[in-house]
Amino acid sequence: PAAPVVAAPTVSAPVMAPKPVADRPAPAPPRVAAVHEHKPGLLLDIYRLDSEPRDFPIFASTTKPDWSGVAEGVSHEVCQKHGFHENFYARWSGSLDLLKAGEYEFFLFSDDGSRLLIDGKVVVDNGGLHGGEERGGRCTLSAGPHAVRVEYFQGTGGLVLRWQWKPAGFPRDDVPGSVLVH
């Protein structure tokens, strides 16, 4: 005769009442994902030059920079920090991420040459070998990211690079790192 089958006792889980609404964490707001994820700062490539530049150098696509990294802002000081004082070229690239559409004025003060390109168009051209000089330009931009590139070359002697802006309705100031992404 076969052994009788004995069912195991069942244990039921206690039924818990739902938490009152006030005790529940609020649901996270929906995240609106950007088409591209951006990181703070601009990419910076710095190249040593064999001699004093007269204008913006043109490199072969295979030329590697002597220093690459991310910079929070645009200034000659980041170049000095990494040991570049004479005969070099620096290029910052990324995006200018604007919250508001409008007319923007941009200024470059440099010794020696500098230029600003936004969405592939030259907005400020302060090229050439010279002491501290400022040039400016303006453009109308929509809200959102815009491709930006700042170029700077330094020969011998004094060096300085300062990038400022004046958004419509605001005072002139250094371009803040909060709008620079890559």
C-alpha positions in Angstrom: 0.0 0.0 0.0 1.1 3.5 -0.8 2.0 5.9 1.9 -0.7 8.5 2.5 0.1 12.0 1.1 0.1 14.7 3.8 -0.2 18.3 2.8 2.2 20.7 4.4 0.6 23.4 6.4 0.2 26.7 4.6 1.3 29.9 6.2 -0.4 33.0 5.0 1.3 36.4 5.0 -0.3 39.0 7.1 -2.3 41.5 5.1 -1.0 45.0 5.6 -3.1 48.0 5.2 -1.8 50.5 2.6 0.2 53.4 4.0 -1.7 56.6 4.4 -1.0 59.0 1.5 0.9 61.4 3.8 3.4 58.7 4.8 4.2 57.7 1.2 7.2 59.4 -0.5 6.0 61.6 -3.3 6.6 60.1 -6.8 9.6 61.5 -8.6 8.8 64.0 -11.2 9.1 62.7 -14.7 12.6 63.2 -16.1 12.7 64.9 -19.5 15.8 63.4 -21.1 17.8 65.6 -23.3 18.8 64.2 -26.7 22.4 64.2 -25.5 23.6 64.0 -21.9 26.0 66.9 -21.1 28.8 67.1 -18.6 30.0 70.4 -17.1 32.9 72.3 -18.5 34.5 72.6 -21.9 37.0 70.2 -23.5 40.4 71.8 -23.7 43.3 70.9 -26.0 46.6 72.7 -25.7 49.4 72.4 -28.3 53.1 73.5 -27.9 54.3 75.4 -30.9 57.9 75.3 -32.3 58.0 79.1 -32.8 56.0 82.2 -32.2 52.7 82.0 -34.0 51.6 84.8 -36.3 48.0 83.6 -36.6 45.8 80.6 -35.7 47.8 77.4 -36.5 46.3 74.7 -38.7 47.1 71.2 -37.6 46.9 67.9 -39.4 44.0 65.8 -38.1 46.6 63.3 -36.7 48.3 65.9 -34.5 47.8 65.1 -30.9 47.6 67.9 -28.2 50.3 68.2 -25.6 47.6 68.4 -22.9 43.9 67.6 -23.0 41.3 67.8 -20.3 38.1 69.6 -19.1 38.1 73.2 -18.0 35.4 74.9 -16.0 35.9 78.2 -17.9 38.0 80.0 -20.5 41.1 81.9 -19.4 44.8 82.0 -19.9 45.2 80.8 -16.2 44.2 77.2 -17.0 47.0 77.1 -19.6 49.6 78.5 -17.2 48.4 76.0 -14.6 49.5 73.2 -17.0 52.9 74.7 -17.8 52.1 76.7 -21.0 53.5 80.2 -20.9 54.8 80.9 -24.4 54.4 79.6 -28.0 51.2 77.6 -27.6 47.7 77.3 -29.0 44.6 76.4 -26.9 41.2 75.3 -28.0 38.1 75.1 -25.8 35.1 73.2 -27.3 31.7 72.1 -26.2 28.3 73.8 -25.9 26.9 77.0 -24.5 23.7 75.9 -22.9 21.3 78.8 -22.7 18.1 79.0 -20.7 16.8 82.0 -22.5 16.6 83.1 -26.2 17.7 86.6 -27.0 20.5 88.8 -28.2 23.9 88.1 -26.6 27.1 90.2 -26.8 30.4 88.4 -26.4 33.9 89.9 -25.7 37.4 88.5 -25.9 40.3 90.4 -24.3 43.6 88.7 -25.2 47.3 89.0 -25.7 47.9 87.5 -28.4 45.2 86.2 -30.7 41.7 84.8 -29.8 38.4 84.1 -31.6 35.0 82.8 -30.7 32.8 80.6 -32.9 29.2 79.8 -32.1 27.4 77.2 -34.2 30.4 77.2 -36.6 30.2 81.0 -37.2 32.9 83.5 -36.1 31.3 85.9 -33.6 34.5 87.5 -32.3 37.8 87.7 -34.1 40.7 89.1 -32.1 43.4 87.4 -34.1 47.0 88.4 -34.7 50.1 89.2 -32.6 49.2 92.1 -30.2 49.3 93.2 -26.7 46.1 93.1 -24.6 43.2 94.1 -26.9 39.5 93.5 -26.8 37.1 92.8 -29.6 33.4 92.0 -29.4 30.5 90.7 -31.4 26.8 89.9 -31.0 24.4 87.3 -32.1 20.8 86.2 -31.5 20.6 82.7 -30.0 17.7 80.4 -29.2 17.4 78.7 -25.8 19.2 75.4 -25.6 22.7 74.2 -26.5 24.9 75.9 -29.1 28.2 74.5 -30.3 31.0 76.8 -29.0 34.7 77.0 -29.7 37.2 79.5 -28.2 40.7 79.5 -29.7 43.7 81.3 -28.3 47.3 81.5 -29.3 50.2 82.9 -27.4 53.6 83.9 -28.7 56.1 85.5 -26.3 55.7 88.2 -23.7 52.5 89.0 -21.8 49.6 86.6 -22.0 46.0 87.1 -21.1 42.6 85.7 -22.2 39.3 86.7 -20.8 35.9 85.7 -22.2 32.9 87.8 -21.2 29.2 88.2 -22.3 26.3 90.5 -21.9 22.9 88.7 -22.2 20.0 91.0 -23.0 18.9 92.7 -19.8 21.9 91.6 -17.7 25.2 93.3 -16.9 28.4 92.3 -18.6 30.3 89.6 -16.8 32.6 86.6 -17.3 30.8 83.7 -19.1 29.8 81.5 -16.1 30.8 77.8 -16.0 27.2 76.9 -15.3 26.3 77.4 -19.0 29.4 75.5 -20.4 29.0 71.8 -21.1 30.5 69.1 -23.3 
